[in-house]
Amino acid sequence: MDELVQLIVEKTGLSEDVARNVVTVVLDFLKERLPEPVGSNLEALLEGVDLSDGLDLGDVMGGLGALFGGDK
């Protein structure tokens, strides 16, 4: 998450505190709306945690497809 905060600071000129708040708001928004297991693991993915052992990529892709209007 720190990497994303720094990118926002660099690209927008916002302070680090404001950028961190922006990231938190966006993460909370996405966690509520993304299908499982993506939403619940989003923050860990941003932190660089290797979740490959616990995620079935087929389930993730199916969930993302449903999010973007595919089969639900």
C-alpha positions, -999 to +999 in steps of 0.1 A: +000+000+000+029+023+007+040+021-029+006+031-041+005+060-016+039+072-029+028+069-065-003+091-058+019+117-040+043+118-069+016+120-096-007+144-079+013+165-055-010+155-026+004+152+009+012+117+021-016+118+046-042+128+020-029+101-004-031+075+023-067+085+030-075+083-007-060+048-009-080+037+022-113+050+008-107+033-026-096+000-009-127+000+013-149+007-018-133-021-038-134-046-009-172-042-007-178-046-044-153-071-057-162-108-056-146-131-032-118-139-028-105-108-046-121-082-023-110-098+010-074-102-002-070-069-020-050-052+008-026-082+011-020-082-026-011-045-024+014-053+004+030-079-019+019-109+001+021-141-020-014-155-019-010-180-048-013-210-024-046-199-011-063-186-042-078-205-070-071-183-101-101-198-119-124-186-091-107-152-092-111-148-129-147-160-128-155-135-101-138-107-122-157-118-153-190-115-133-180-081-121-175-069-156-208-083-170-199-119-178-217-150-165-227-146-129 
